[in-house]
Amino acid sequence: IIGFQMNMPIYLWGFHGTGKTTILQQAAARTKRPFMRVQHSLNMQESDVLGQWTVKDGSTIFQLGPLPMAMINGWVYCADEYDTAMPNVTTVYQPVLEGQNLIIKDAPPMFRKIVPHPNFRFCATGNTNGIGDETGLYQGTLMQNAANYSRFKITEEVQYMDEPIEVSILQSRAKLRKQEATKIVRFGNKIRDAFSDGKISMTVSPRELIAAAELGIAFGGKYNIGIDLAFANRLSRVDKKVVQEYMQRSFGTTA
């Protein structure tokens, strides 16, 4: 909220499922700011951000991309998965991160210079802080240009939620009793600790715990089955065995 109020570009990074994008969406919603989320990928082009010439009703027109649209209308522009973008795309953002006008060299005169609306804000998310993937979990992320990242005035690592908050989310989303939700969250925290200690090669996110809880309910309260379907079946055989040992301790049974 401070970043939005002071017009400071924000970069949030961390493990999947920590709520990076949701935090920005909710901050924008609660301060009544229109929000635009733009996904980045390795094959994204400059034109996907700025706009391009296209044919409509037999005429050639220039269609503005999401960035100039957000700048003109005063929206919050969220560059999601920023660390998967190629340098030719992230470079486009540099003058915008500095609060300057955007120049679209291929656009017609009326759109060549985009002056940011006073309410325009820029934020971004990623699984890394731009120095590359240290965990091996996030294929496709790239080591990024330090000069580009230095233009973000606020950078923050988003950690997994505190237990009481995550328990309340499981209660709300999966319609669990507090006791059941607490067991599942504590299991998840054991997995996260094991990942941090190098005992397994994968961590578990709140969205996977929510899915596991919903599936567990569907199987008559057998949360071990839900955890297998939502999480453990994607692990190596060695990691899955470790996870099932944690399930035995947490739920008293394995799938």
Beta strands, then each sheet from edge to edge (+ up, - down):
strand 1: 10-13
strand 2: 35-39
strand 3: 51-56
strand 4: 59-64
strand 5: 76-80
strand 6: 102-103
strand 7: 113-114
strand 8: 121-126
strand 9: 154-157
sheet 1: 2+ 5+ 8+ 1+ 9+
sheet 2: 3+ 4-
sheet 3: 6+ 7-
end
